[in-house]
């Protein structure tokens, strides 16, 4: 693959929770299954890119909390992603200053490539999720939903 856009964040949480499920709706069951599936993978063979996000809770957050697809323009998402990616990569290169367990790998995001709406939407929302979850601020913007 020529260009690989990958986020591989491994977070291992030891959470043990035993709950008794009463009758739930189909929507609740779908959201519960998202909690269990912690991997989001988006790829396009024509452009030869791939995003892999392994983050406990991100799928659930994306489906339940994030603004719906179409809320933001692709131009907005691309401009914010470029800012976030630049800051992210800067932090990866400074493990003495920033937690290397949070910033493990650089992201190869090139502004001259059209990754499409879905990739930009999920990448942007991952940055928002990351900032809210780990109390980080990647740019001068307050992360909001």
Phi, psi and omega per residue, in radians:
X1 nan 2.323 -3.107
X2 -1.224 -0.918 -3.087
X3 -2.105 2.158 3.089
X4 -2.063 2.083 3.093
X5 -1.835 1.837 -3.071
X6 -2.367 2.435 2.998
X7 -2.094 2.063 3.128
X8 -2.207 1.647 -3.124
X9 -1.976 2.057 3.135
X10 -1.802 2.075 3.092
X11 -2.146 2.102 -3.128
X12 -1.891 2.065 -3.131
X13 -2.070 2.292 3.069
X14 -1.629 1.680 -3.127
X15 -2.121 2.124 3.056
X16 -2.063 2.166 -3.080
X17 -2.512 2.090 3.082
X18 -1.938 2.037 3.112
X19 -2.194 2.651 3.080
X20 -1.722 2.176 3.135
X21 -1.567 2.169 2.959
X22 -1.523 -3.006 -3.134
X23 -1.089 2.248 -3.133
X24 -2.158 2.747 3.113
X25 -1.389 2.927 3.111
X26 -1.080 -0.624 3.131
X27 -1.115 -0.754 3.112
X28 -1.101 -0.690 3.126
X29 -1.155 -0.657 3.114
X30 -1.138 -0.733 3.117
X31 -1.161 -0.645 3.100
X32 -1.126 -0.675 3.124
X33 -1.173 -0.537 3.083
X34 -1.146 -0.581 3.107
X35 -1.100 -0.641 -3.097
X36 -1.331 -0.535 -3.120
X37 -1.624 1.746 -3.034
X38 -1.710 0.240 -3.126
X39 -2.064 2.221 3.037
X40 -2.008 2.180 3.121
X41 -2.253 2.252 3.121
X42 -2.235 2.227 3.108
X43 -2.500 2.743 3.119
X44 -2.514 1.908 -3.096
X45 -1.139 -0.543 -3.136
X46 -1.108 -0.723 3.124
X47 -1.605 -0.207 3.140
X48 1.015 0.985 3.058
X49 -2.320 2.864 3.125
X50 -2.703 2.419 3.002
X51 -2.059 2.287 3.029
X52 -2.213 2.104 3.107
X53 -2.081 2.044 3.074
X54 -2.027 1.779 -3.052
X55 -2.633 2.031 3.121
X56 -0.995 2.190 3.065
X57 1.628 -0.236 -3.081
X58 -1.134 -0.787 3.123
X59 -0.984 -0.811 3.140
X60 -1.095 -0.801 3.139
X61 -1.073 -0.751 -3.133
X62 -1.056 -0.732 -3.106
X63 -1.356 -0.516 -3.004
X64 -1.834 -0.433 -2.981
X65 -2.104 -0.665 -3.066
X66 -1.115 2.694 3.029
X67 -1.082 2.581 -3.091
X68 -1.217 2.756 3.059
X69 -0.988 2.452 -3.108
X70 1.672 -0.256 -3.133
X71 -1.144 -0.770 3.136
X72 -1.762 2.662 3.040
X73 -1.385 2.738 3.110
X74 -1.110 -0.626 3.129
X75 -1.091 -0.736 3.095
X76 -1.075 -0.829 -3.115
X77 -1.084 -0.755 3.137
X78 -1.100 -0.734 -3.121
X79 -1.184 -0.732 3.107
X80 -1.197 -0.714 3.135
X81 -1.066 -0.693 3.127
X82 -1.085 -0.741 3.101
X83 -1.127 -0.829 -3.128
X84 -1.118 -0.743 -3.134
X85 -1.115 -0.745 3.124
X86 -1.066 -0.759 3.114
X87 -1.179 -0.731 3.110
X88 -0.992 -0.904 -3.111
X89 -1.095 -0.610 3.069
X90 -1.086 -0.707 -3.133
X91 -1.262 -0.580 3.074
X92 -1.061 -0.646 -3.088
X93 -1.376 -0.066 -3.135
X94 -2.172 1.108 -3.082
X95 -1.125 -0.370 3.099
X96 -1.289 -0.395 -3.098
X97 -1.772 -0.633 -3.106
X98 -2.061 2.555 -3.078
X99 -1.000 1.968 -3.137
X100 -1.190 -0.242 3.060
X101 -1.351 -0.394 3.071
X102 -1.564 -0.690 -3.073
X103 -1.951 1.436 -3.010
X104 -1.546 -0.751 -3.021
X105 -2.277 2.590 3.035
X106 -1.284 2.727 3.110
X107 -1.942 2.200 3.114
X108 -1.636 1.570 -3.135
X109 -2.062 1.998 -3.064
X110 -1.876 2.158 -3.050
X111 -1.140 -0.330 -3.137
X112 -1.507 0.012 3.114
X113 -1.860 2.317 3.079
X114 -1.546 1.774 -3.128
X115 -1.427 -0.194 -3.139
X116 1.615 2.940 -3.056
X117 -1.183 -0.815 -3.033
X118 -1.040 -0.790 3.140
X119 -1.098 -0.825 -3.139
X120 -1.121 -0.669 3.121
X121 -1.096 -0.844 -3.104
X122 -1.239 -0.655 3.104
X123 -1.135 -0.803 3.108
X124 -1.021 -0.824 -3.128
X125 -1.172 -0.533 3.050
X126 -1.122 -0.747 3.119
X127 -1.067 -0.711 3.106
X128 -1.127 -0.832 3.113
X129 -1.008 -0.830 -3.136
X130 -1.005 -0.831 -3.109
X131 -1.120 -0.729 3.141
X132 -1.232 -0.704 -3.088
X133 -1.226 -0.770 -3.040
X134 -1.796 0.180 3.099
X135 0.913 0.890 3.105
X136 -1.993 2.751 3.016
X137 -2.283 1.983 -3.059
X138 -1.493 -0.308 -3.126
X139 -2.650 -2.993 -3.140
X140 -1.304 0.034 -3.114
X141 -1.645 2.416 3.023
X142 -1.353 2.156 -3.126
X143 -1.173 2.110 -3.128
X144 -2.256 2.766 3.101
X145 -1.764 nan nan
